[in-house]
Amino acid sequence: MMGTFRMANRISLALGLAALVACGGGGGGAGATPQPTKTTADTLVYTNPTGGTYQLVKNASKSTTSHLVLDLLGPAGEVSGVGLYLTTDPSKATWTTVDPGDGEMLRSATFSNPLIKSKVSGGTLQAGVYQKGATAAVSATPSTVLVSVAIDLKSNVLITNPPNILLTSGKALVLNAPTNPVPTTPITIATGILSAN
């Protein structure tokens, strides 16, 4: 009788151990190994502005994770040029050419006979595009891309909370049509939220 009891205990113990091994051990479960928290940014994230007469919006077809192309859209009307200053945090991002091989850091397919100039100082981009001579002004619509600019994420940028990169508009102006008695008009450019993630 005692031998039968010991045999039953041994069988129960063996079955219990087999079940424990099949379940992956002592109660912790066999879950996935947690991924380390990302500390260095590899992506530029841009949220378009929700208001403003002149808006800097993301060009989704030309942008990549680390190369952000922004298009300046304005109201309907005639325009002969645009000049602007934009500022970003130079420790995290840098102004660059929209397309490889460009000589200037501003592009515009809107103006037919353009004069384009741009320069970067620290984190500030100063750029402009203007019709040459007495060329007729452009008849723009709210979806006309007046100019495009680009910004690249620098390497080894630490992710912060909040992860914002400063992107602000400085001075900007529009050169009006030759028939307009006011040669230039100051404008405010609405910029979105730019962050490194």
C-alpha positions in Angstrom: 0.0 0.0 0.0 2.8 2.4 1.0 4.7 1.5 -2.3 1.6 2.3 -4.3 1.3 5.7 -2.6 5.0 6.5 -3.3 4.6 5.5 -6.9 1.6 7.7 -7.3 3.5 10.7 -5.8 6.4 10.1 -8.1 4.1 10.0 -11.2 2.3 13.2 -10.0 5.6 15.0 -9.5 6.9 13.9 -12.9 3.7 15.1 -14.6 3.9 18.5 -12.7 7.5 19.0 -13.8 6.7 18.1 -17.4 3.8 20.7 -17.3 6.1 23.3 -15.8 8.7 22.8 -18.5 6.1 22.9 -21.2 4.8 26.3 -19.9 8.3 27.8 -20.0 9.3 27.8 -16.4 8.2 29.2 -13.1 5.4 31.6 -13.7 7.1 34.3 -15.7 5.8 33.3 -19.1 7.9 33.2 -22.3 7.1 36.7 -23.6 9.0 38.7 -26.2 12.2 40.4 -25.2 11.5 44.1 -24.6 13.0 46.4 -27.2 15.4 49.0 -25.9 14.1 52.6 -25.8 15.2 54.6 -28.8 17.3 57.6 -27.7 18.7 58.9 -31.0 16.4 60.4 -33.6 16.2 59.0 -37.2 13.0 60.7 -38.4 11.9 64.3 -39.0 8.2 64.7 -38.2 6.3 67.7 -39.4 2.7 68.7 -38.7 1.3 71.3 -41.1 -0.1 74.6 -39.8 -3.8 74.8 -39.4 -4.2 78.4 -40.3 -2.5 81.4 -41.9 -2.7 83.1 -45.3 0.8 81.9 -46.3 1.6 78.4 -45.1 4.7 76.2 -45.1 3.4 72.6 -45.7 5.0 69.3 -46.1 5.7 68.0 -49.7 4.9 64.3 -49.1 6.2 63.1 -52.5 9.7 64.7 -52.1 10.2 64.2 -48.3 11.9 61.2 -46.7 12.3 60.2 -43.1 15.4 62.5 -42.7 14.9 65.0 -45.6 11.9 67.2 -45.2 10.7 69.3 -48.2 8.4 72.2 -47.4 6.3 74.1 -49.9 5.1 77.7 -49.4 1.5 78.2 -50.4 -0.2 81.6 -50.5 -3.5 83.2 -51.5 -5.0 83.7 -54.9 -3.6 86.7 -56.7 -0.7 88.0 -58.8 2.9 87.8 -57.4 6.3 88.5 -58.9 8.5 87.1 -56.1 8.9 85.9 -52.6 11.7 86.5 -50.0 11.9 84.8 -46.6 13.9 84.0 -43.5 13.4 80.7 -41.7 15.1 79.5 -38.6 15.7 76.1 -37.1 17.9 74.6 -34.3 21.3 74.2 -36.0 22.4 71.5 -33.5 19.6 69.2 -34.7 18.8 70.1 -38.3 20.4 71.8 -41.3 18.9 73.6 -44.4 19.8 71.9 -47.6 19.0 71.8 -51.3 15.5 70.5 -52.3 16.9 68.2 -55.0 20.5 66.8 -55.3 22.7 69.0 -57.4 20.8 72.2 -56.8 23.0 75.3 -56.5 20.5 77.1 -54.3 18.6 76.1 -51.2 15.3 77.3 -52.7 13.3 75.9 -55.7 10.4 77.4 -57.6 8.8 76.1 -60.7 6.2 78.8 -60.5 8.2 81.7 -61.8 9.1 81.5 -65.5 12.2 83.7 -65.6 13.4 83.5 -62.1 16.3 85.0 -60.2 17.0 82.8 -57.2 19.4 83.5 -54.3 19.8 81.8 -50.9 22.3 81.6 -48.1 22.5 79.9 -44.6 23.9 81.5 -41.5 23.8 79.3 -38.4 20.3 78.0 -38.3 18.8 80.7 -40.5 17.9 80.4 -44.1 17.6 83.6 -46.1 16.2 83.0 -49.6 14.3 84.6 -52.4 13.0 84.1 -55.9 11.9 86.9 -58.2 10.8 87.3 -61.8 13.6 89.0 -63.9 13.0 92.3 -65.6 9.5 93.2 -66.6 8.3 89.6 -66.9 4.5 89.3 -66.2 3.5 88.3 -62.7 2.3 84.8 -61.8 -1.4 84.3 -61.3 -1.3 82.2 -58.2 -4.1 80.1 -56.6 -4.2 78.8 -53.0 -2.6 75.5 -54.2 0.3 77.2 -56.2 3.7 76.3 -54.7 5.5 79.6 -54.6 8.8 78.2 -53.3 10.1 75.0 -51.8 12.8 74.6 -49.1 14.4 71.6 -47.5 15.8 70.6 -44.1 17.8 67.5 -43.1 18.1 65.8 -39.8 21.6 65.8 -38.3 23.2 62.6 -37.0 23.3 61.6 -33.4 20.4 63.9 -32.4 19.1 62.9 -29.0 15.3 62.5 -28.6 14.0 65.0 -26.0 10.6 65.4 -24.4 9.0 67.3 -25.9 10.9 66.5 -29.1 10.5 69.8 -30.9 13.0 71.4 -33.2 12.4 75.1 -33.4 11.1 76.2 -36.8 10.1 79.8 -37.0 9.5 82.4 -39.7 11.4 85.6 -39.6 10.9 88.4 -42.0 9.2 87.7 -45.3 7.8 89.7 -48.2 6.0 89.3 -51.5 7.0 91.3 -54.5 3.8 92.4 -56.1 2.9 92.5 -59.8 4.5 95.3 -61.8 1.2 97.0 -62.2 0.7 97.2 -58.4 1.7 100.6 -57.0 3.0 98.9 -53.8 6.3 97.2 -54.7 6.5 94.8 -51.7 4.2 93.6 -49.0 5.4 92.1 -45.6 3.8 88.7 -45.0 3.7 86.2 -42.1 4.4 82.6 -42.9 2.6 80.0 -40.7 4.9 77.2 -39.9 4.0 73.8 -38.5 5.5 71.8 -35.7 8.9 70.1 -36.5 10.3 67.4 -34.3 13.0 64.7 -34.3 11.9 61.2 -33.4 
